[in-house]
């Protein structure tokens, strides 16, 4: 039992740790907003990441393969929205001070952003389905729950740690560094968006 939980935990870290849109969003929030807002973003990201992991584990990739139109819709709208998020990030001009504010980003907008960067990423859905779905098929009867629980624990631990560490180091950053990080993160996000758009064109 413990060995399957550990396998899920290790695989979960390997799956979530590589820098992607979710990580960039959490990092950027942690260096721009106060710790309450950062915690909110981290928790919402965890919720959608775990929901995606569960869906992949139990076969959402099969649904996309069965209905190619659904895949095309996700690719097209995902591309547009992700590019928009990246452009907003590049154009922003954050100011770091000792009095961090919550800014204009409401909790509803945070939920929408986290949903988009998680569920409008077809590559993550497909890769997750192949990876987690493959493990699901290979697990002994009754051990799948322990495995996926380990994956969920990895997501929870990773995003909370990422938010806390970045928020702690925030005081050592100046406005120029933050602005540069915004441009870098925004550019990477836009690159992801264009990749989704290119995948949509290939699908056609």
Phi and psi in degrees as a GROMACS rama.xvg file:
@    title "Ramachandran Plot"
@    xaxis  label "Phi"
@    yaxis  label "Psi"
@TYPE xy
-64.2773  -36.0881  UNK-2
-64.0472  -36.045  UNK-3
-74.1141  -34.4829  UNK-4
-63.5162  -43.1134  UNK-5
-66.0099  -40.372  UNK-6
-59.5747  -44.065  UNK-7
-64.661  -38.8798  UNK-8
-64.136  -47.0119  UNK-9
-66.2392  -43.0415  UNK-10
-65.1335  -37.2058  UNK-11
-61.4518  -42.425  UNK-12
-64.8999  -42.6422  UNK-13
-64.1975  -30.7397  UNK-14
-78.5183  -37.834  UNK-15
-97.6998  -22.3342  UNK-16
-68.3778  -39.4262  UNK-17
-54.8398  139.059  UNK-18
-60.9557  121.245  UNK-19
-139.051  -171.167  UNK-20
-62.9884  -40.1907  UNK-21
-60.861  -47.5734  UNK-22
-62.3265  -42.2721  UNK-23
-63.1263  -38.6433  UNK-24
-66.1929  -43.2435  UNK-25
-65.5129  -43.7819  UNK-26
-61.6684  -46.9366  UNK-27
-65.0624  -36.8597  UNK-28
-65.215  -42.3243  UNK-29
-63.9576  -29.4696  UNK-30
-91.8254  -8.81876  UNK-31
-110.524  -30.593  UNK-32
-113.671  173.06  UNK-33
-77.858  176.395  UNK-34
-71.5494  -28.0912  UNK-35
-66.7662  -47.1531  UNK-36
-64.6496  -39.8063  UNK-37
-61.4221  -41.4994  UNK-38
-63.8998  -40.8058  UNK-39
-59.9971  -46.6387  UNK-40
-62.5075  -43.6946  UNK-41
-61.3878  -43.9238  UNK-42
-67.9999  -41.156  UNK-43
-66.039  -40.0048  UNK-44
-61.8717  -43.1361  UNK-45
-58.8876  -44.5657  UNK-46
-58.1542  -49.0861  UNK-47
-73.1753  -32.5112  UNK-48
-66.8434  -42.2664  UNK-49
-66.9763  -39.8716  UNK-50
-62.3274  -38.4189  UNK-51
-67.7108  -42.7736  UNK-52
-60.1641  -43.0173  UNK-53
-64.2377  -42.4168  UNK-54
-64.4753  -42.4977  UNK-55
-64.2765  -41.5717  UNK-56
-61.8784  -35.6357  UNK-57
-102.825  12.2962  UNK-58
102.857  33.1591  UNK-59
-68.2762  -25.4432  UNK-60
-59.6685  -33.8565  UNK-61
-63.1309  -37.982  UNK-62
-63.1647  -42.7993  UNK-63
-66.8193  -39.2974  UNK-64
-66.3881  -32.5285  UNK-65
-73.7459  -34.0522  UNK-66
-121.336  87.5482  UNK-67
-57.6799  -29.9797  UNK-68
-62.6576  -38.4833  UNK-69
-62.1663  -41.6844  UNK-70
-62.1051  -42.7878  UNK-71
-63.0568  -41.1557  UNK-72
-62.8919  -43.835  UNK-73
-64.6038  -41.9051  UNK-74
-62.4484  -46.9645  UNK-75
-65.7125  -54.9486  UNK-76
-70.4287  -33.1706  UNK-77
-62.2074  -42.0881  UNK-78
-60.7875  -48.4606  UNK-79
-62.4099  -46.9712  UNK-80
-70.8684  -39.753  UNK-81
-65.4003  -41.1229  UNK-82
-62.7127  -40.3565  UNK-83
-61.4427  -44.358  UNK-84
-61.0761  -41.8579  UNK-85
-63.6401  -41.6259  UNK-86
-63.9999  -42.1992  UNK-87
-60.856  -39.5863  UNK-88
-65.6898  -43.2521  UNK-89
-65.2827  -38.5191  UNK-90
-77.748  -15.5629  UNK-91
-70.7228  153.617  UNK-92
-132.864  75.8964  UNK-93
-69.8833  148.808  UNK-94
-121.448  122.907  UNK-95
-91.6286  129.668  UNK-96
-145.904  176.212  UNK-97
-74.1441  -18.5237  UNK-98
-105.801  80.6432  UNK-99
-68.5573  142.339  UNK-100
-116.406  164.673  UNK-101
-80.7544  -11.4268  UNK-102
67.7912  -161.533  UNK-103
-97.8446  2.65764  UNK-104
-85.0932  108.299  UNK-105
-77.794  164.775  UNK-106
-62.3888  -36.235  UNK-107
-63.6006  -39.9687  UNK-108
-68.0379  -38.7715  UNK-109
-59.7524  -45.2524  UNK-110
-61.106  -42.4342  UNK-111
-63.6694  -44.1449  UNK-112
-62.374  -46.1292  UNK-113
-65.2219  -36.5771  UNK-114
-62.97  -45.0631  UNK-115
-64.1073  -48.7689  UNK-116
-70.6784  -14.4124  UNK-117
-98.155  -53.7051  UNK-118
-90.1446  -11.8985  UNK-119
-102.606  30.6061  UNK-120
-117.887  87.3111  UNK-121
-57.0499  -35.0008  UNK-122
-62.5771  -39.9325  UNK-123
-66.0353  -38.8004  UNK-124
-65.3975  -46.7116  UNK-125
-68.0075  -48.255  UNK-126
-61.8063  -42.6454  UNK-127
-63.3953  -38.9327  UNK-128
-65.2009  -42.2221  UNK-129
-66.673  -44.3638  UNK-130
-70.5234  -58.768  UNK-131
-71.6036  -38.6736  UNK-132
-63.3304  -37.8001  UNK-133
-62.5692  -42.6219  UNK-134
-66.5228  -38.4268  UNK-135
-58.4971  -41.5467  UNK-136
-69.0875  -23.883  UNK-137
-94.1983  -8.25364  UNK-138
-80.8699  144.214  UNK-139
-63.4615  156.874  UNK-140
-58.0239  130.725  UNK-141
88.8982  -9.95114  UNK-142
-97.4978  -8.68319  UNK-143
-64.4245  -35.0659  UNK-144
-64.6397  -38.2093  UNK-145
-68.5583  -38.3724  UNK-146
-64.2745  -50.8525  UNK-147
-69.9282  -27.4241  UNK-148
-64.492  -38.3721  UNK-149
-64.0907  -40.1356  UNK-150
-61.424  -43.4604  UNK-151
-65.1245  -38.4192  UNK-152
-62.2843  -38.1049  UNK-153
-63.5465  -43.3148  UNK-154
-61.6969  -46.8338  UNK-155
-60.9745  -47.0035  UNK-156
-67.3621  -42.5284  UNK-157
-63.4509  -53.6737  UNK-158
-69.4681  -35.8688  UNK-159
-66.3741  -41.3201  UNK-160
-66.1356  -43.1897  UNK-161
-60.1107  -44.3315  UNK-162
-65.5751  -43.711  UNK-163
-66.5894  -45.0912  UNK-164
-65.286  -45.1761  UNK-165
-64.73  -40.5672  UNK-166
-64.653  -37.5614  UNK-167
-66.8601  -40.8243  UNK-168
-77.8102  -10.3375  UNK-169
-55.226  -38.0528  UNK-170
-66.4003  -17.8682  UNK-171
-91.3545  -0.348901  UNK-172
-102.114  144.608  UNK-173
-105.05  174.62  UNK-174
-61.9098  -35.7217  UNK-175
-65.1121  -43.3379  UNK-176
-64.5397  -42.9906  UNK-177
-62.7445  -42.3965  UNK-178
-62.2997  -41.0496  UNK-179
-64.5063  -42.0478  UNK-180
-63.8226  -38.0414  UNK-181
-58.8169  -46.2112  UNK-182
-64.5108  -43.6731  UNK-183
-63.5323  -50.0918  UNK-184
-63.2469  -43.3039  UNK-185
-61.8651  -40.3653  UNK-186
-64.7193  -41.547  UNK-187
-64.1519  -42.0203  UNK-188
-62.7294  -42.6747  UNK-189
-61.6036  -39.3454  UNK-190
-59.5525  -43.8653  UNK-191
-58.9335  -41.7963  UNK-192
-61.6412  -43.3624  UNK-193
-67.5459  -32.4349  UNK-194
-63.0895  -40.6568  UNK-195
-63.6291  -42.2956  UNK-196
-62.4795  -40.9388  UNK-197
-64.647  -38.4412  UNK-198
-64.4371  -36.1916  UNK-199
-64.5786  -42.7267  UNK-200
-63.3177  -41.8516  UNK-201
-61.8941  -35.9867  UNK-202
-64.1025  -33.6146  UNK-203
